[in-house]
Each structure stands twice: as structure tokens, then as C-alpha cells.
């Protein structure tokens, strides 16, 4: 599948791995997930995904997006939308997180921050199930659009296509699958 990736899409995957390692102030989560893929997409310039994120206003809200991703990670993957729904049932997610952190330490629900090591050397960063799903979905989206490659725009569409951490955070910042698809379709029509 990776042979179909454009250089830009490959840079997104490489950037996600770097965020996993905690480089550039990244998440340092030990596995590549949706958050790392989204942060790497936000790093891109002059590509279809970067243009879409800029046009839809997400590129200008990077700091807020990073804060929202960190908050979701701190809550163990529970999005702001899910926390609001649970509050409707009388469950205060922030109070639950605070109690867990009092007992187990700050970031206890975020998972291990240190990468796993074997004989003193870090292991290759594994891709979390949701990140693998995004990569597979990007292939399906590419094929569905009649493209013979997987570009960073397909990765962005895949991140927004189904509920997940990245989709929820992007939607909170006004970026949805429908909006990205419309932008890309208009761009394609202008070029065609």
C-alpha cells in the first residue's frame, strides 16, 4: 500500500512517527495514532490537505487543536462531545480523571509516555489500531475517487470520515468530511 503514497503522504506518516517520539513538542505517546497523523498533516504546506485545512481555518487554530488533542489524551480518549454526553447522564469526566490522577499520577489515563525498549534501544513505533484504520480508509477513499495514488488529502478525508479523536477535534474547529470533500472537489474542478 505504501508504494501508492505520494511523497507528501509519506512525509505525513514520517511526521506522525516523529510526533510519537515526542519530537517537536509532540505527544510522545509511544504509538502512532490519529492525533499524531493530524499534527503531521497540520505541518504540511502547499499540498491539497494543507490547502484544505488552511481554507477551512484549522491551520490558524493549530495551538487550540493541539490543546484539544492533549485534553482528549488526558481523558483516555474521551472526546469533548463524549464528555458532554456523559455529563447529561450525571457523569463528570473531569472529576473522574482528577480522581484517577490523584491516585495514579498525572496523565494516568493517557497511557505510557515512555517508548517501549528492547535491550536499551527503542522499538519501532507501532501504529495504533485507529491509525491503521485511517491508512486503510485512505486507500479506499483514493480508489473510490478514482485516484491511482494516496495523497495527504486522502489521509485528511480518512481522518474525518468516521468518528474518532481527530474527527471530533477537527469538527469542533469547523472541519468536517463534507467540507473537506467540497473543497477538494472545487479545487479539482478548477484544475480540470
TORPA-4810 file (N, C-alpha, C, O; in nm, 3 decimals):
<nodes>
NODE_1_0.082_-0.119_0.000_0.000_0.000_0.000_0.087_0.126_0.000_0.052_0.224_-0.065_X
NODE_2_0.200_0.126_0.072_0.281_0.246_0.083_0.344_0.288_-0.050_0.385_0.404_-0.065_X
NODE_3_0.352_0.197_-0.146_0.406_0.235_-0.276_0.312_0.332_-0.347_0.355_0.403_-0.438_X
NODE_4_0.185_0.336_-0.308_0.088_0.429_-0.368_0.095_0.568_-0.304_0.037_0.662_-0.358_X
NODE_5_0.163_0.582_-0.190_0.168_0.709_-0.119_0.252_0.810_-0.196_0.361_0.779_-0.245_X
NODE_6_0.200_0.931_-0.206_0.277_1.041_-0.265_0.387_1.080_-0.166_0.379_1.045_-0.048_X
NODE_7_0.487_1.153_-0.212_0.589_1.200_-0.118_0.530_1.278_-0.001_0.577_1.266_0.112_X
NODE_8_0.428_1.358_-0.027_0.365_1.435_0.081_0.297_1.344_0.183_0.309_1.366_0.303_X
NODE_9_0.227_1.242_0.135_0.162_1.147_0.227_0.266_1.071_0.308_0.245_1.044_0.427_X
NODE_10_0.378_1.037_0.245_0.485_0.969_0.318_0.543_1.061_0.426_0.577_1.015_0.535_X
NODE_11_0.553_1.190_0.395_0.602_1.285_0.494_0.506_1.296_0.612_0.550_1.316_0.725_X
NODE_12_0.377_1.284_0.587_0.279_1.286_0.695_0.302_1.167_0.787_0.305_1.182_0.909_X
NODE_13_0.319_1.049_0.730_0.342_0.929_0.811_0.473_0.942_0.889_0.479_0.911_1.008_X
NODE_14_0.577_0.989_0.821_0.706_1.009_0.888_0.692_1.112_1.001_0.746_1.093_1.110_X
NODE_15_0.621_1.220_0.974_0.598_1.323_1.076_0.520_1.269_1.195_0.547_1.306_1.309_X
NODE_16_0.423_1.182_1.168_0.345_1.122_1.277_0.434_1.039_1.367_0.419_1.041_1.489_X
NODE_17_0.528_0.966_1.307_0.623_0.887_1.386_0.708_0.980_1.472_0.736_0.950_1.588_X
NODE_18_0.751_1.093_1.415_0.830_1.188_1.492_0.750_1.245_1.608_0.805_1.265_1.717_X
NODE_19_0.622_1.272_1.588_0.538_1.319_1.698_0.523_1.212_1.805_0.514_1.242_1.924_X
NODE_20_0.520_1.089_1.763_0.511_0.978_1.858_0.634_0.974_1.947_0.625_0.944_2.066_X
NODE_21_0.748_1.006_1.888_0.873_1.009_1.964_0.880_1.131_2.055_0.972_1.142_2.136_X
NODE_22_0.783_1.223_2.042_0.784_1.342_2.124_0.869_1.453_2.066_0.896_1.553_2.133_X
NODE_23_0.913_1.437_1.941_0.994_1.541_1.877_0.905_1.660_1.843_0.787_1.644_1.813_X
NODE_24_0.962_1.777_1.849_0.889_1.898_1.812_0.774_1.926_1.906_0.672_1.982_1.864_X
NODE_25_0.787_1.888_2.033_0.681_1.913_2.129_0.562_1.824_2.109_0.450_1.859_2.148_X
NODE_26_0.583_1.710_2.048_0.472_1.621_2.014_0.413_1.547_2.132_0.442_1.578_2.248_X
NODE_27_0.332_1.450_2.101_0.254_1.379_2.201_0.339_1.282_2.284_0.309_1.261_2.401_X
NODE_28_0.442_1.224_2.225_0.527_1.131_2.299_0.451_1.011_2.352_0.480_0.963_2.461_X
NODE_29_0.354_0.963_2.275_0.262_0.860_2.324_0.314_0.717_2.310_0.259_0.627_2.373_X
NODE_30_0.417_0.695_2.231_0.469_0.560_2.213_0.408_0.484_2.098_0.466_0.385_2.052_X
NODE_31_0.292_0.526_2.048_0.232_0.465_1.930_0.181_0.575_1.839_0.145_0.683_1.885_X
NODE_32_0.178_0.546_1.710_0.124_0.641_1.614_-0.028_0.625_1.615_-0.081_0.517_1.591_X
NODE_33_-0.095_0.734_1.642_-0.241_0.734_1.644_-0.296_0.845_1.556_-0.223_0.909_1.480_X
NODE_34_-0.426_0.865_1.566_-0.491_0.970_1.488_-0.435_1.108_1.520_-0.417_1.190_1.431_X
NODE_35_-0.409_1.133_1.648_-0.360_1.265_1.689_-0.228_1.297_1.620_-0.209_1.409_1.571_X
NODE_36_-0.139_1.202_1.616_-0.009_1.224_1.552_-0.023_1.245_1.401_0.047_1.328_1.343_X
NODE_37_-0.113_1.170_1.338_-0.137_1.189_1.195_-0.193_1.330_1.169_-0.154_1.396_1.073_X
NODE_38_-0.284_1.375_1.254_-0.342_1.508_1.238_-0.235_1.616_1.256_-0.228_1.710_1.177_X
NODE_39_-0.153_1.604_1.359_-0.048_1.703_1.381_0.048_1.708_1.262_0.090_1.816_1.220_X
NODE_40_0.082_1.592_1.208_0.171_1.588_1.092_0.104_1.651_0.970_0.171_1.717_0.890_X
NODE_41_-0.026_1.633_0.954_-0.097_1.698_0.844_-0.094_1.850_0.861_-0.080_1.923_0.763_X
NODE_42_-0.108_1.896_0.984_-0.106_2.040_1.010_0.031_2.101_0.982_0.041_2.223_0.963_X
NODE_43_0.135_2.020_0.977_0.270_2.068_0.946_0.289_2.095_0.797_0.379_2.170_0.759_X
NODE_44_0.209_2.034_0.714_0.228_2.041_0.569_0.191_2.180_0.515_0.104_2.247_0.571_X
NODE_45_0.255_2.220_0.409_0.221_2.342_0.337_0.224_2.312_0.188_0.302_2.229_0.141_X
NODE_46_0.137_2.380_0.115_0.138_2.367_-0.030_0.090_2.234_-0.084_0.122_2.199_-0.197_X
NODE_47_0.016_2.160_-0.006_-0.039_2.032_-0.051_-0.192_2.041_-0.048_-0.246_2.134_0.011_X
NODE_48_-0.261_1.947_-0.110_-0.407_1.953_-0.107_-0.465_1.955_0.035_-0.557_2.032_0.063_X
NODE_49_-0.413_1.871_0.123_-0.465_1.869_0.261_-0.433_1.999_0.334_-0.517_2.053_0.405_X
NODE_50_-0.311_2.049_0.315_-0.273_2.174_0.380_-0.360_2.289_0.331_-0.402_2.373_0.410_X
NODE_51_-0.387_2.291_0.201_-0.473_2.396_0.145_-0.615_2.385_0.201_-0.677_2.487_0.231_X
NODE_52_-0.665_2.264_0.215_-0.799_2.244_0.271_-0.804_2.289_0.417_-0.896_2.360_0.458_X
NODE_53_-0.704_2.249_0.495_-0.701_2.288_0.637_-0.688_2.439_0.652_-0.746_2.498_0.743_X
NODE_54_-0.613_2.502_0.563_-0.599_2.648_0.567_-0.731_2.715_0.529_-0.776_2.806_0.598_X
NODE_55_-0.791_2.670_0.420_-0.917_2.729_0.372_-1.029_2.714_0.476_-1.114_2.802_0.488_X
NODE_56_-1.028_2.605_0.549_-1.133_2.579_0.647_-1.098_2.636_0.786_-1.175_2.620_0.880_X
NODE_57_-0.983_2.701_0.797_-0.948_2.771_0.919_-0.874_2.692_1.025_-0.839_2.746_1.129_X
NODE_58_-0.850_2.563_1.000_-0.786_2.480_1.102_-0.638_2.511_1.116_-0.583_2.504_1.226_X
NODE_59_-0.572_2.546_1.007_-0.428_2.573_1.014_-0.400_2.690_1.107_-0.297_2.691_1.175_X
NODE_60_-0.489_2.787_1.113_-0.472_2.902_1.200_-0.507_2.874_1.345_-0.484_2.959_1.432_X
NODE_61_-0.562_2.758_1.372_-0.601_2.720_1.509_-0.518_2.604_1.561_-0.564_2.527_1.645_X
NODE_62_-0.398_2.590_1.512_-0.314_2.477_1.549_-0.296_2.463_1.699_-0.309_2.353_1.753_X
NODE_63_-0.265_2.573_1.768_-0.242_2.566_1.913_-0.366_2.514_1.985_-0.355_2.431_2.077_X
NODE_64_-0.482_2.560_1.945_-0.607_2.514_2.008_-0.633_2.367_1.976_-0.680_2.292_2.062_X
NODE_65_-0.601_2.326_1.854_-0.618_2.185_1.816_-0.524_2.097_1.898_-0.564_1.991_1.946_X
NODE_66_-0.400_2.141_1.915_-0.304_2.066_1.998_-0.355_2.053_2.141_-0.345_1.946_2.201_X
NODE_67_-0.408_2.162_2.197_-0.462_2.157_2.334_-0.578_2.059_2.342_-0.589_1.981_2.437_X
NODE_68_-0.666_2.063_2.242_-0.781_1.973_2.242_-0.738_1.827_2.230_-0.794_1.740_2.296_X
NODE_69_-0.638_1.800_2.147_-0.587_1.663_2.134_-0.525_1.616_2.265_-0.544_1.502_2.307_X
NODE_70_-0.449_1.705_2.331_-0.389_1.670_2.460_-0.496_1.644_2.565_-0.481_1.554_2.648_X
NODE_71_-0.603_1.723_2.563_-0.712_1.703_2.659_-0.781_1.569_2.638_-0.814_1.499_2.733_X
NODE_72_-0.803_1.533_2.512_-0.864_1.403_2.481_-0.773_1.291_2.530_-0.820_1.193_2.587_X
NODE_73_-0.644_1.305_2.506_-0.547_1.203_2.550_-0.549_1.190_2.702_-0.549_1.080_2.756_X
NODE_74_-0.550_1.305_2.772_-0.553_1.305_2.918_-0.678_1.233_2.970_-0.674_1.166_3.073_X
NODE_75_-0.789_1.249_2.898_-0.914_1.183_2.938_-0.922_1.038_2.889_-1.028_0.977_2.894_X
NODE_76_-0.812_0.984_2.843_-0.810_0.845_2.799_-0.885_0.821_2.670_-0.935_0.711_2.649_X
NODE_77_-0.892_0.922_2.583_-0.957_0.906_2.454_-1.101_0.954_2.449_-1.165_0.946_2.345_X
NODE_78_-1.152_1.004_2.559_-1.290_1.053_2.561_-1.291_1.194_2.504_-1.227_1.285_2.557_X
NODE_79_-1.366_1.212_2.395_-1.373_1.342_2.330_-1.458_1.438_2.412_-1.529_1.397_2.503_X
NODE_80_-1.449_1.567_2.378_-1.531_1.668_2.445_-1.679_1.639_2.423_-1.761_1.659_2.512_X
NODE_81_-1.712_1.591_2.304_-1.850_1.556_2.272_-1.899_1.440_2.361_-2.010_1.443_2.413_X
NODE_82_-1.814_1.338_2.377_-1.849_1.225_2.463_-1.860_1.268_2.609_-1.950_1.223_2.681_X
NODE_83_-1.769_1.356_2.653_-1.773_1.406_2.791_-1.903_1.482_2.816_-1.962_1.471_2.923_X
NODE_84_-1.946_1.558_2.716_-2.072_1.633_2.728_-2.191_1.536_2.738_-2.283_1.557_2.818_X
NODE_85_-2.189_1.431_2.658_-2.297_1.331_2.662_-2.299_1.260_2.797_-2.406_1.236_2.854_X
NODE_86_-2.182_1.227_2.849_-2.175_1.162_2.980_-2.221_1.257_3.091_-2.282_1.212_3.188_X
NODE_87_-2.193_1.386_3.076_-2.240_1.484_3.175_-2.392_1.484_3.180_-2.451_1.504_3.286_X
NODE_88_-2.456_1.463_3.066_-2.601_1.453_3.061_-2.655_1.334_3.140_-2.771_1.333_3.180_X
NODE_89_-2.570_1.236_3.162_-2.607_1.119_3.243_-2.561_1.134_3.388_-2.577_1.042_3.469_X
NODE_90_-2.504_1.251_3.420_-2.459_1.276_3.556_-2.316_1.232_3.584_-2.275_1.225_3.699_X
NODE_91_-2.240_1.203_3.479_-2.101_1.161_3.496_-2.009_1.277_3.458_-2.007_1.320_3.343_X
NODE_92_-1.935_1.326_3.555_-1.840_1.435_3.532_-1.704_1.374_3.498_-1.630_1.332_3.587_X
NODE_93_-1.672_1.370_3.369_-1.549_1.307_3.322_-1.427_1.374_3.382_-1.331_1.305_3.420_X
NODE_94_-1.427_1.506_3.393_-1.312_1.576_3.451_-1.291_1.534_3.596_-1.177_1.521_3.641_X
NODE_95_-1.399_1.513_3.670_-1.385_1.467_3.809_-1.330_1.325_3.813_-1.246_1.294_3.898_X
NODE_96_-1.375_1.239_3.724_-1.324_1.102_3.717_-1.174_1.105_3.686_-1.096_1.034_3.751_X
NODE_97_-1.135_1.185_3.588_-0.993_1.196_3.551_-0.912_1.248_3.669_-0.804_1.196_3.699_X
NODE_98_-0.963_1.351_3.736_-0.893_1.408_3.852_-0.873_1.304_3.962_-0.767_1.297_4.022_X
NODE_99_-0.975_1.224_3.988_-0.964_1.119_4.091_-0.860_1.014_4.051_-0.778_0.972_4.133_X
NODE_100_-0.863_0.973_3.927_-0.765_0.874_3.879_-0.624_0.931_3.891_-0.532_0.862_3.933_X
NODE_101_-0.608_1.057_3.853_-0.476_1.119_3.859_-0.428_1.138_4.003_-0.308_1.131_4.029_X
NODE_102_-0.519_1.163_4.097_-0.479_1.174_4.238_-0.423_1.042_4.288_-0.328_1.041_4.367_X
NODE_103_-0.481_0.933_4.244_-0.437_0.801_4.290_-0.316_0.751_4.210_-0.221_0.697_4.268_X
NODE_104_-0.319_0.768_4.080_-0.218_0.706_3.992_-0.119_0.804_3.930_-0.027_0.761_3.861_X
NODE_105_-0.137_0.933_3.952_-0.045_1.032_3.898_-0.099_1.101_3.774_-0.188_1.050_3.706_X
NODE_106_-0.042_1.218_3.746_-0.086_1.295_3.629_-0.072_1.216_3.499_0.028_1.147_3.477_X
NODE_107_-0.173_1.228_3.414_-0.169_1.161_3.284_-0.190_1.010_3.289_-0.158_0.940_3.193_X
NODE_108_-0.242_0.959_3.401_-0.256_0.814_3.417_-0.343_0.751_3.308_-0.318_0.638_3.268_X
NODE_109_-0.444_0.822_3.261_-0.532_0.767_3.157_-0.475_0.785_3.017_-0.527_0.727_2.921_X
NODE_110_-0.371_0.865_3.005_-0.313_0.894_2.874_-0.229_0.780_2.820_-0.194_0.780_2.702_X
NODE_111_-0.198_0.684_2.902_-0.115_0.573_2.857_0.031_0.604_2.879_0.065_0.713_2.925_X
NODE_112_0.118_0.511_2.847_0.259_0.531_2.873_0.318_0.640_2.785_0.295_0.644_2.664_X
NODE_113_0.396_0.730_2.847_0.461_0.836_2.772_0.597_0.790_2.722_0.649_0.845_2.625_X
NODE_114_0.655_0.693_2.788_0.788_0.645_2.750_0.776_0.533_2.647_0.693_0.443_2.664_X
NODE_115_0.855_0.538_2.543_0.851_0.430_2.445_0.902_0.300_2.504_0.989_0.299_2.592_X
NODE_116_0.848_0.192_2.455_0.894_0.060_2.498_1.034_0.037_2.444_1.066_0.077_2.332_X
NODE_117_1.118_-0.028_2.524_1.257_-0.051_2.482_1.287_-0.200_2.485_1.229_-0.277_2.562_X
NODE_118_1.380_-0.238_2.400_1.431_-0.374_2.399_1.582_-0.364_2.400_1.643_-0.308_2.309_X
NODE_119_1.642_-0.418_2.504_1.788_-0.417_2.519_1.846_-0.276_2.502_1.946_-0.256_2.434_X
NODE_120_1.779_-0.180_2.566_1.830_-0.044_2.568_1.802_0.038_2.444_1.837_0.156_2.439_X
NODE_121_1.738_-0.022_2.343_1.707_0.051_2.220_1.556_0.063_2.204_1.483_-0.032_2.231_X
NODE_122_1.509_0.180_2.161_1.365_0.194_2.139_1.318_0.102_2.026_1.388_0.082_1.927_X
NODE_123_1.200_0.048_2.044_1.139_-0.032_1.937_1.085_0.060_1.829_1.066_0.180_1.853_X
NODE_124_1.061_0.005_1.711_0.993_0.082_1.607_0.857_0.120_1.659_0.791_0.041_1.727_X
NODE_125_0.816_0.238_1.628_0.687_0.287_1.678_0.572_0.210_1.613_0.557_0.212_1.491_X
NODE_126_0.494_0.144_1.694_0.380_0.072_1.637_0.267_0.169_1.603_0.253_0.275_1.663_X
NODE_127_0.189_0.130_1.506_0.072_0.208_1.469_-0.047_0.153_1.547_-0.073_0.033_1.546_X
NODE_128_-0.118_0.242_1.615_-0.238_0.203_1.688_-0.344_0.157_1.588_-0.338_0.191_1.469_X
NODE_129_-0.437_0.081_1.636_-0.543_0.027_1.551_-0.614_0.138_1.473_-0.642_0.122_1.354_X
NODE_130_-0.643_0.251_1.541_-0.715_0.358_1.471_-0.630_0.421_1.362_-0.685_0.464_1.260_X
NODE_131_-0.498_0.428_1.381_-0.411_0.483_1.276_-0.405_0.388_1.157_-0.408_0.432_1.042_X
NODE_132_-0.397_0.259_1.184_-0.400_0.161_1.075_-0.531_0.172_0.997_-0.533_0.163_0.874_X
NODE_133_-0.639_0.192_1.070_-0.770_0.207_1.007_-0.773_0.331_0.918_-0.832_0.328_0.809_X
NODE_134_-0.711_0.440_0.963_-0.705_0.562_0.881_-0.628_0.535_0.753_-0.670_0.578_0.645_X
NODE_135_-0.515_0.466_0.763_-0.435_0.437_0.644_-0.513_0.349_0.546_-0.511_0.373_0.426_X
NODE_136_-0.581_0.248_0.598_-0.662_0.160_0.512_-0.777_0.237_0.449_-0.807_0.220_0.331_X
NODE_137_-0.841_0.322_0.528_-0.953_0.402_0.479_-0.905_0.498_0.371_-0.978_0.524_0.275_X
NODE_138_-0.784_0.552_0.385_-0.732_0.644_0.283_-0.717_0.572_0.148_-0.740_0.632_0.043_X
NODE_139_-0.680_0.446_0.153_-0.672_0.367_0.029_-0.810_0.352_-0.033_-0.827_0.372_-0.153_X
NODE_140_-0.909_0.318_0.049_-1.046_0.301_-0.003_-1.100_0.433_-0.060_-1.165_0.434_-0.164_X
NODE_141_-1.071_0.543_0.008_-1.117_0.674_-0.040_-1.049_0.706_-0.172_-1.114_0.755_-0.265_X
NODE_142_-0.921_0.681_-0.181_-0.846_0.706_-0.305_-0.906_0.627_-0.421_-0.931_0.682_-0.528_X
NODE_143_-0.930_0.499_-0.398_-0.988_0.415_-0.503_-1.128_0.462_-0.539_-1.165_0.463_-0.656_X
NODE_144_-1.207_0.500_-0.439_-1.343_0.548_-0.462_-1.348_0.676_-0.543_-1.444_0.701_-0.616_X
NODE_145_-1.245_0.757_-0.530_-1.237_0.883_-0.605_-1.174_0.863_-0.742_-1.166_0.957_-0.821_X
NODE_146_-1.128_0.741_-0.771_-1.066_0.712_-0.900_-0.921_0.754_-0.909_-0.866_0.766_-1.018_X
NODE_147_-0.857_0.778_-0.794_-0.717_0.818_-0.793_-0.629_0.694_-0.790_-0.666_0.590_-0.736_X
NODE_148_-0.511_0.706_-0.850_-0.417_0.593_-0.854_-0.304_0.612_-0.754_-0.201_0.545_-0.762_X
NODE_149_-0.324_0.702_-0.661_-0.225_0.733_-0.559_-0.297_0.762_-0.428_-0.419_0.781_-0.425_X
NODE_150_-0.221_0.766_-0.320_-0.275_0.808_-0.190_-0.198_0.933_-0.151_-0.078_0.928_-0.124_X
NODE_151_-0.269_1.045_-0.150_-0.208_1.173_-0.114_-0.247_1.214_0.026_-0.327_1.147_0.092_X
NODE_152_-0.191_1.324_0.071_-0.225_1.369_0.206_-0.372_1.409_0.216_-0.430_1.406_0.325_X
NODE_153_-0.434_1.446_0.102_-0.577_1.476_0.104_-0.660_1.353_0.137_-0.764_1.363_0.202_X
NODE_154_-0.614_1.236_0.093_-0.685_1.111_0.126_-0.671_1.080_0.275_-0.764_1.029_0.338_X
NODE_155_-0.554_1.111_0.330_-0.535_1.091_0.474_-0.627_1.183_0.553_-0.687_1.141_0.652_X
NODE_156_-0.639_1.309_0.510_-0.729_1.403_0.578_-0.874_1.357_0.567_-0.948_1.359_0.665_X
NODE_157_-0.914_1.315_0.449_-1.051_1.264_0.432_-1.074_1.142_0.522_-1.180_1.129_0.583_X
NODE_158_-0.975_1.054_0.529_-0.988_0.934_0.613_-0.999_0.970_0.761_-1.073_0.906_0.835_X
NODE_159_-0.926_1.073_0.804_-0.935_1.115_0.945_-1.072_1.172_0.979_-1.120_1.158_1.092_X
NODE_160_-1.135_1.235_0.881_-1.265_1.298_0.907_-1.384_1.210_0.870_-1.499_1.246_0.899_X
NODE_161_-1.359_1.095_0.808_-1.468_1.012_0.756_-1.548_0.939_0.863_-1.667_0.914_0.845_X
NODE_162_-1.485_0.905_0.972_-1.553_0.829_1.078_-1.526_0.892_1.212_-1.426_0.963_1.229_X
NODE_163_-1.614_0.867_1.309_-1.589_0.921_1.443_-1.456_0.872_1.499_-1.420_0.755_1.485_X
NODE_164_-1.386_0.961_1.560_-1.258_0.932_1.621_-1.203_1.060_1.681_-1.264_1.166_1.667_X
NODE_165_-1.091_1.050_1.748_-1.032_1.165_1.814_-1.011_1.279_1.717_-1.054_1.391_1.743_X
NODE_166_-0.945_1.253_1.605_-0.914_1.359_1.509_-1.042_1.417_1.449_-1.053_1.539_1.436_X
NODE_167_-1.137_1.333_1.413_-1.261_1.381_1.353_-1.337_1.471_1.450_-1.390_1.575_1.410_X
NODE_168_-1.343_1.432_1.577_-1.414_1.513_1.677_-1.345_1.646_1.698_-1.410_1.751_1.703_X
NODE_169_-1.213_1.644_1.712_-1.140_1.768_1.734_-1.151_1.859_1.612_-1.174_1.979_1.627_X
NODE_170_-1.135_1.803_1.493_-1.149_1.885_1.373_-1.289_1.942_1.359_-1.305_2.058_1.323_X
NODE_171_-1.391_1.862_1.388_-1.529_1.911_1.380_-1.552_2.025_1.479_-1.624_2.120_1.449_X
NODE_172_-1.491_2.015_1.597_-1.502_2.124_1.695_-1.440_2.252_1.641_-1.473_2.361_1.688_X
NODE_173_-1.351_2.239_1.543_-1.286_2.354_1.483_-1.338_2.382_1.342_-1.275_2.453_1.264_X
NODE_174_-1.455_2.326_1.311_-1.523_2.357_1.187_-1.476_2.282_1.064_-1.503_2.324_0.952_X
NODE_175_-1.406_2.171_1.083_-1.358_2.092_0.968_-1.426_1.956_0.971_-1.404_1.877_1.063_X
NODE_176_-1.507_1.928_0.870_-1.576_1.800_0.860_-1.543_1.734_0.727_-1.487_1.797_0.637_X
NODE_177_-1.578_1.608_0.716_-1.556_1.534_0.592_-1.623_1.604_0.475_-1.562_1.621_0.369_X
NODE_178_-1.747_1.645_0.493_-1.823_1.710_0.385_-1.752_1.837_0.339_-1.741_1.863_0.219_X
NODE_179_-1.705_1.918_0.434_-1.637_2.042_0.397_-1.506_2.015_0.324_-1.474_2.082_0.226_X
NODE_180_-1.430_1.917_0.371_-1.304_1.883_0.305_-1.332_1.832_0.164_-1.265_1.871_0.069_X
NODE_181_-1.430_1.745_0.151_-1.465_1.689_0.019_-1.509_1.800_-0.076_-1.471_1.800_-0.193_X
NODE_182_-1.590_1.894_-0.027_-1.634_2.006_-0.112_-1.514_2.089_-0.158_-1.504_2.126_-0.275_X
NODE_183_-1.424_2.119_-0.065_-1.306_2.197_-0.100_-1.225_2.126_-0.208_-1.185_2.187_-0.307_X
NODE_184_-1.201_1.998_-0.187_-1.119_1.922_-0.282_-1.188_1.910_-0.418_-1.121_1.915_-0.522_X
NODE_185_-1.321_1.893_-0.418_-1.396_1.884_-0.543_-1.388_2.016_-0.619_-1.372_2.017_-0.741_X
NODE_186_-1.400_2.128_-0.549_-1.391_2.259_-0.613_-1.251_2.279_-0.669_-1.234_2.331_-0.779_X
NODE_187_-1.152_2.239_-0.594_-1.012_2.253_-0.639_-0.989_2.168_-0.765_-0.923_2.211_-0.859_X
NODE_188_-1.045_2.047_-0.764_-1.030_1.956_-0.879_-1.099_2.014_-1.002_-1.048_2.004_-1.113_X
NODE_189_-1.217_2.074_-0.980_-1.292_2.133_-1.092_-1.215_2.252_-1.152_-1.215_2.272_-1.273_X
NODE_190_-1.150_2.331_-1.065_-1.071_2.445_-1.113_-0.952_2.397_-1.195_-0.917_2.458_-1.296_X
NODE_191_-0.890_2.288_-1.152_-0.772_2.237_-1.221_-0.809_2.163_-1.349_-0.730_2.157_-1.444_X
NODE_192_-0.930_2.106_-1.351_-0.970_2.020_-1.462_-1.018_2.094_-1.578_-1.054_2.034_-1.679_X
</nodes>
